[in-house]
Amino acid sequence: MADNGSGGGNTGIVAVLVIFIIVVVLAVLAWRGGLFGGRSNKINVNVTAPQSSSPQSQPAAPRSSP
């Protein structure tokens, strides 16, 4: 008659382990999906200066104030 609650401790441990496994699986899926930065996207931004229509052979001389 006193053995009615003997399985309660094992049930709690199993429940905690199942929840832990579910959390780990969801974390792995979220990481693979890119939620936590699992994928790195490299963006190549190629910026060039606009070319002038009349090429100058020499740079303009600085003006000095008198």
Kinemage of the C-alpha trace (Angstrom):
@kinemage 1
@onewidth
@group {chain A} dominant
@subgroup {mainchain}
@vectorlist {calphas} color= white
{ca met a 1} P 0.000 0.000 0.000
{ca ala a 2} L 2.906 2.382 0.545
{ca asp a 3} L 4.311 1.863 -2.998
{ca asn a 4} L 1.751 3.997 -4.805
{ca gly a 5} L 4.079 7.008 -5.373
{ca ser a 6} L 7.346 5.216 -6.151
{ca gly a 7} L 7.406 6.161 -9.864
{ca gly a 8} L 7.039 9.902 -9.353
{ca gly a 9} L 10.752 10.667 -9.187
{ca asn a 10} L 11.547 8.850 -12.404
{ca thr a 11} L 8.684 10.532 -14.227
{ca gly a 12} L 10.029 13.963 -13.283
{ca ile a 13} L 13.522 13.110 -14.540
{ca val a 14} L 12.147 11.798 -17.834
{ca ala a 15} L 10.011 14.918 -18.273
{ca val a 16} L 13.021 17.200 -17.709
{ca leu a 17} L 15.127 15.194 -20.178
{ca val a 18} L 12.420 15.289 -22.838
{ca ile a 19} L 12.037 19.067 -22.467
{ca phe a 20} L 15.823 19.483 -22.646
{ca ile a 21} L 16.020 17.407 -25.847
{ca ile a 22} L 13.193 19.407 -27.426
{ca val a 23} L 14.948 22.688 -26.577
{ca val a 24} L 18.239 21.431 -28.039
{ca val a 25} L 16.550 20.284 -31.268
{ca leu a 26} L 14.746 23.613 -31.657
{ca ala a 27} L 17.986 25.526 -31.001
{ca val a 28} L 19.823 23.524 -33.671
{ca leu a 29} L 17.045 24.122 -36.181
{ca ala a 30} L 17.001 27.848 -35.385
{ca trp a 31} L 20.792 28.037 -35.734
{ca arg a 32} L 20.705 26.285 -39.110
{ca gly a 33} L 17.913 28.586 -40.226
{ca gly a 34} L 20.027 31.659 -39.514
{ca leu a 35} L 18.113 32.942 -36.507
{ca phe a 36} L 21.242 33.090 -34.327
{ca gly a 37} L 23.660 34.069 -37.091
{ca gly a 38} L 24.390 30.576 -38.303
{ca arg a 39} L 24.905 31.787 -41.833
{ca ser a 40} L 27.174 34.632 -42.790
{ca asn a 41} L 26.216 36.672 -45.815
{ca lys a 42} L 29.150 38.461 -47.371
{ca ile a 43} L 28.133 41.588 -49.222
{ca asn a 44} L 30.635 42.928 -51.718
{ca val a 45} L 30.116 46.641 -52.176
{ca asn a 46} L 32.268 47.850 -55.046
{ca val a 47} L 32.235 51.634 -55.002
{ca thr a 48} L 34.220 53.541 -57.612
{ca ala a 49} L 34.635 57.270 -58.033
{ca pro a 50} L 32.845 58.757 -61.040
{ca gln a 51} L 35.094 59.584 -63.980
{ca ser a 52} L 35.156 63.158 -65.198
{ca ser a 53} L 34.317 63.832 -68.854
{ca ser a 54} L 37.444 65.970 -69.499
{ca pro a 55} L 40.628 64.326 -68.247
{ca gln a 56} L 43.119 66.649 -66.576
{ca ser a 57} L 46.806 66.028 -67.122
{ca gln a 58} L 47.847 67.856 -63.946
{ca pro a 59} L 45.965 68.622 -60.767
{ca ala a 60} L 44.874 72.191 -60.259
{ca ala a 61} L 47.430 74.361 -58.475
{ca pro a 62} L 46.291 75.600 -55.069
{ca arg a 63} L 45.427 79.290 -55.005
{ca ser a 64} L 47.196 81.396 -52.429
{ca ser a 65} L 45.549 84.471 -51.049
{ca pro a 66} L 47.620 87.739 -51.283
